[in-house]
């Protein structure tokens, strides 16, 4: 039976608004990560400690490429660490909106905004924190967003179908979802699902089986969502042997054309032409696709569309389809030609 959405919301509000004061209060390690600090340490130094102490996440859901001028929405922004990092990257011509349902968290982000904007050297705030629910995002108009990010929040919703449907609604054509979240390698039994806190509120027993999550995203309109990175978590719940992973996922809203259900080979090549300050030599689309600057690489038609029908098009030259050659050999390779340990397009 699907848990009552409003009941879960109230429980999570109490947990993150009243019980947890800082990340050190977490009972399990699933919602702790230093990935943002490793990737964006120079930006984090400009963000107040009050904000960073309330960072609860399992990854870093911010693309390492050119985000200048983008309209970004952070689903479940909390006190605003990721939203502030994104606001630095989008610059004065971009805008970031953080959505959360917990007043105590939103208050921290709002209080910090003036000082953070001053430290970023921005004349006017380019970030805003709103109270809203990720299942509906009523405050965000249709087709108005370039990028939706989220850090270990979607697994807390019992209506992930609504969440991904909402993300699809608010994204522009060619827009992108880039989320970090926890998944399981199997469907969790009811006795595990019914375990209360800290396991639910700290992102374990709400985790979806990875296969089911992919189906939910595809039904919402996100076909061929790619894994950018994965981390095996050392967490166990009760006597269940399920393995939990932290995944960072990347997907695009492409409805014209609609992405293929499989990786199809049309004899196409993609060449990264450079131009991203953050990726001077290599650009990583996902864990199976790393492009070396000026080196043509064979790609399936889906990858060709991702690189030519989205904001990434300005950095790539993609050849036209030749003819259909069957299934694309999507065994992933790095730019050096080596096989990475996991992953597939």
Order of alpha helices (4+ residues) and beta strands (2+ residues): alpha-alpha-alpha-beta-alpha-beta-alpha-beta-beta-alpha-beta-alpha-beta-alpha-beta-beta-beta-beta-beta-beta-alpha-beta
